[in-house]
């Protein structure tokens, strides 16, 4: 009698375990896809431009053409972009009150050559959002 009871229990536990593994694999694949496309704001190690942020700012200033901006005073904007896992910049945006300044900031940032060292979490390269405040006095 005990053998008759044990055999169905073993079979049931085997099938239950097999279904759980298949479902877990699919979930792991979905998590992996989500992780690759997710943009992080908080990371363990920040992304870094080779030579540091000051080198990035110098290259930005070199590419920036003041003649493309219509202004007679101080202008501010915040430049945001995504640093991809391969170090390239995507989704470059500028938010400020002067549209010509915003457009020139985006243009100047997109012309910068060189890749960033990407951000990491648990030693894995991740996509992250980076913000750079810009203040320029046009006089």
CORHUSUL-V861057 format. One record per pair of residues at least 12 apart in sequence whose ideal C-beta (glycine too) atoms are under 10 Angstrom apart, sorted by the first residue. I is the first residue (numbers start at 1). J is the second residue. D is the distance in whole Angstrom. If there is no record, write none. Layout:
i->[I,I]
j->[J,J]
d->[D,D]
This chain:
i->[35,35,35,35,36,36,36,36,36,37,38,38,38,39,39,39,39,39,39,39,39,39,40,40,40,40,40,40,40,40,41,41,41,41,41,42,42,42,43,43,43,43,43,43,43,43,43,43,44,44,44,44,44,44,44,45,45,45,45,45,45,45,45,45,46,46,46,46,46,46,46,46,47,47,47,47,47,47,47,47,47,47,47,47,47,47,47,47,48,48,48,48,48,48,48,49,49,49,49,49,49,49,49,50,50,50,50,50,51,53,53,55,55,56,56,56,56,56,56,57,57,58,59,59,59,59,59,59,60,60,60,60,60,60,60,60,61,61,61,62,62,62,63,63,63,63,63,63,63,63,63,64,64,64,64,64,64,64,64,64,65,65,65,66,66,66,66,67,68,68,68,68,68,68,69,69,69,69,69,69,69,69,69,69,70,70,70,70,70,70,71,71,71,71,71,71,71,71,72,72,73,73,73,73,73,74,74,74,74,74,75,75,75,75,75,75,75,75,75,75,75,75,75,76,76,76,76,76,76,76,76,76,77,77,77,77,77,77,77,77,77,77,77,77,77,77,77,77,77,78,78,78,78,78,78,78,78,78,78,79,79,79,79,79,79,79,79,79,79,79,79,79,79,79,80,80,80,80,80,80,80,80,80,81,81,81,81,81,81,81,81,81,81,81,82,82,82,82,83,83,83,83,83,83,83,83,83,83,83,84,84,84,84,84,84,84,85,85,85,85,85,85,85,85,86,86,86,86,86,87,87,87,87,87,87,88,88,88,88,89,89,89,89,89,89,89,90,90,91,91,92,92,92,92,92,92,92,93,93,93,93,94,94,94,94,94,94,95,96,96,96,98,98,101,101,101,102,104,104,105,105,105,108,109,109,116,116]
j->[121,124,126,127,85,124,125,126,127,127,126,127,128,82,83,84,90,91,126,127,128,129,82,119,120,121,126,127,128,129,119,128,129,130,131,119,121,128,118,119,120,121,122,125,126,127,128,129,119,120,121,122,123,124,126,117,118,119,120,121,123,125,126,128,83,116,117,118,119,120,128,130,82,83,84,87,89,116,117,118,119,120,125,126,127,128,129,130,83,87,116,117,118,119,130,83,87,112,114,115,116,117,130,87,114,115,116,117,114,130,132,112,114,109,112,114,116,130,132,132,134,112,108,109,111,112,113,114,79,105,108,109,111,112,132,134,108,134,136,108,111,112,104,105,107,108,109,110,111,112,113,101,104,105,107,108,109,111,134,136,104,107,108,101,104,136,138,104,100,101,103,104,107,108,98,99,100,101,102,103,104,105,136,138,98,99,100,101,104,138,97,98,100,101,136,137,138,139,138,139,98,136,137,138,139,135,136,137,138,139,96,97,98,100,101,102,104,105,134,135,136,137,138,95,96,97,98,101,133,134,135,136,93,94,95,96,97,98,99,101,102,104,105,106,132,133,134,135,136,93,94,95,96,102,105,131,132,133,134,92,93,94,95,96,102,105,106,108,109,130,131,132,133,134,92,93,94,95,109,129,130,131,132,93,94,106,109,110,116,128,129,130,131,132,127,128,129,130,115,116,117,118,119,125,126,127,128,129,130,115,116,118,125,126,127,128,118,119,120,124,125,126,127,128,115,116,118,125,127,114,115,116,117,118,125,114,115,116,118,109,110,112,114,115,116,130,110,127,127,129,105,106,107,108,109,110,112,105,106,109,129,106,107,108,109,132,134,131,133,134,135,136,138,134,136,138,134,134,136,132,134,136,134,132,134,128,130]
d->[9,8,8,9,8,10,10,9,8,7,7,7,10,6,9,10,10,8,8,5,7,5,10,7,10,7,5,7,5,7,10,7,6,10,9,9,9,9,9,4,7,5,10,10,6,10,5,10,8,6,5,7,8,10,9,9,9,6,4,8,9,10,10,10,9,10,9,10,6,9,8,8,10,4,10,8,10,5,6,5,4,9,9,9,9,6,10,6,9,10,7,5,9,9,10,9,9,9,7,9,5,8,9,9,6,8,8,7,9,10,8,10,9,9,7,9,8,10,8,8,9,10,9,9,9,5,8,8,8,8,5,6,9,6,8,8,8,10,9,8,9,9,9,10,8,4,8,9,4,6,10,10,6,7,8,4,9,9,9,8,6,8,7,10,8,8,7,9,7,9,7,5,8,9,7,10,5,5,9,9,5,9,8,6,7,9,5,8,10,9,10,6,7,6,8,9,4,9,6,7,10,10,7,6,7,7,7,5,8,9,7,8,5,9,5,9,10,9,8,7,5,8,6,10,6,8,9,8,7,7,5,8,10,5,6,3,8,7,10,6,6,10,6,10,9,8,5,9,9,9,7,5,7,10,9,6,7,5,7,7,7,5,8,9,9,5,8,9,6,9,7,4,8,6,8,5,8,7,10,6,7,5,8,7,9,9,7,9,10,10,7,6,8,8,6,7,6,7,9,5,9,6,7,10,9,7,5,8,5,9,9,7,9,9,6,9,5,9,9,9,4,6,6,9,7,9,7,8,10,8,3,5,6,5,9,10,6,8,9,7,7,8,10,9,7,8,10,9,10,8,9,5,9,10,5,6,10,9,7,10,10,5,10,10,8,10,8,10,10,8,10,10,9,8,7,9,10,10,10,9,6,9,10,8,10,9,8]
